[in-house]
Amino acid sequence: MISAIKDQCDHYLHAIPYGEFAGADSRYVFARSPPRSFTPRLTAFYFVNSGTEAIEASSKLAKRATGRTQWSAARRSHHGRHTRPALPSDSIEPS
C-alpha cells in the first residue's frame, strides 16, 4: 500500500478537471473515445469535480435545451450544495 501511495503522489495528488494533466488520466482517454451509446449530437465534454457540479451543469443544460424552468425533487433527499438560490427540497416541511 505504501508503494501505491508513493506512486500516486509521484503522478499527482489532486487533479482538477480543467486540463492541467491532459493526457495523463482517464478523463482524457474517455473524452478521446466516448462510449458508442452516446448520441452523435454530443460533441463536447465538460468534466467537473463533484456530483453537485454535475447536477448543476445538467440542470442548466436541460433548461437551455427545453426552455423549462420548473424542477422536481424527491422528498427528504439530498440534492447537493448548489449555487441555485432555492431548490424544491429546501421548502419541504417535516411530517
Backbone torsions as a table, in degrees:
resi	resn	phi	psi	omega
1	MET	NA	-41.8	179.1
2	ILE	-58.4	-42.1	179.4
3	SER	-61.9	-41.9	179.3
4	ALA	-65.0	-39.8	178.5
5	ILE	-64.6	-45.2	178.4
6	LYS	-61.8	-41.0	178.6
7	ASP	-61.7	-43.7	178.8
8	GLN	-63.8	-42.9	179.6
9	CYS	-64.2	-34.3	176.6
10	ASP	-67.4	-31.8	-179.7
11	HIS	-77.5	-63.3	171.8
12	TYR	-174.5	151.9	179.7
13	LEU	-87.8	-41.6	-178.6
14	HIS	-148.0	132.0	179.0
15	ALA	-120.8	119.2	174.6
16	ILE	-82.9	156.3	-167.1
17	PRO	-81.7	24.7	-173.1
18	TYR	-110.2	23.3	169.5
19	GLY	99.3	4.3	-178.4
20	GLU	-61.0	-28.7	-178.4
21	PHE	-122.5	36.1	-178.1
22	ALA	-54.4	132.2	-179.4
23	GLY	91.5	-10.4	-174.5
24	ALA	-104.7	-2.9	-176.2
25	ASP	-144.0	178.7	-174.3
26	SER	-66.8	-25.3	178.5
27	ARG	-62.8	-40.0	179.3
28	TYR	-65.3	-44.2	179.4
29	VAL	-62.3	-44.2	179.7
30	PHE	-62.2	-45.9	-178.2
31	ALA	-65.3	-32.2	179.9
32	ARG	-75.7	-26.7	-178.4
33	SER	-137.5	73.4	-178.2
34	PRO	-65.3	154.5	178.9
35	PRO	-56.0	143.6	-178.8
36	ARG	-65.6	-20.0	-179.4
37	SER	-74.0	-12.4	178.5
38	PHE	-69.2	148.2	178.1
39	THR	-64.7	143.3	177.8
40	PRO	-62.1	-20.6	179.9
41	ARG	-73.2	-15.6	179.0
42	LEU	-75.6	108.6	-174.4
43	THR	-114.3	-1.9	-177.8
44	ALA	-148.1	156.7	175.7
45	PHE	-123.1	150.1	174.6
46	TYR	-133.7	107.7	-178.8
47	PHE	-89.1	139.6	-178.9
48	VAL	-128.3	170.5	-176.3
49	ASN	-82.6	-25.5	-171.1
50	SER	-144.7	166.3	175.2
51	GLY	-64.1	-35.3	177.7
52	THR	-60.3	-46.3	178.4
53	GLU	-63.2	-36.9	179.4
54	ALA	-65.6	-42.8	178.9
55	ILE	-65.4	-43.0	179.9
56	GLU	-63.1	-44.0	179.2
57	ALA	-65.3	-40.8	-179.6
58	SER	-68.2	-33.6	177.6
59	SER	-68.2	-37.2	176.3
60	LYS	-66.4	-40.6	178.2
61	LEU	-64.1	-43.6	179.3
62	ALA	-62.7	-41.7	178.5
63	LYS	-61.6	-43.6	-179.0
64	ARG	-67.4	-39.4	-177.2
65	ALA	-74.0	-33.6	-174.2
66	THR	-108.0	-22.2	-175.0
67	GLY	80.3	-1.8	-179.9
68	ARG	-76.7	144.8	-179.6
69	THR	-120.6	-5.3	179.9
70	GLN	-96.4	146.9	-176.2
71	TRP	-126.1	157.9	173.5
72	SER	-117.8	157.0	-179.3
73	ALA	-147.8	154.1	176.7
74	ALA	-83.5	138.3	-178.9
75	ARG	-65.0	137.6	177.9
76	ARG	57.4	36.7	177.3
77	SER	-116.7	160.8	-179.8
78	HIS	-100.2	129.3	-178.1
79	HIS	-112.5	14.3	177.4
80	GLY	89.2	175.8	178.5
81	ARG	-98.1	104.4	-174.8
82	HIS	-106.5	163.3	172.7
83	THR	-87.9	-9.6	178.0
84	ARG	-63.6	139.8	-173.7
85	PRO	-63.8	-38.6	-179.2
86	ALA	-152.3	130.7	176.1
87	LEU	-106.6	156.5	-179.9
88	PRO	-53.2	-34.4	-177.9
89	SER	-71.9	-14.6	-179.4
90	ASP	-68.7	-26.9	-172.7
91	SER	-103.0	7.6	-178.2
92	ILE	-75.3	128.5	179.4
93	GLU	-89.5	145.7	178.2
94	PRO	-64.5	146.9	179.6
95	SER	-90.9	NA	NA
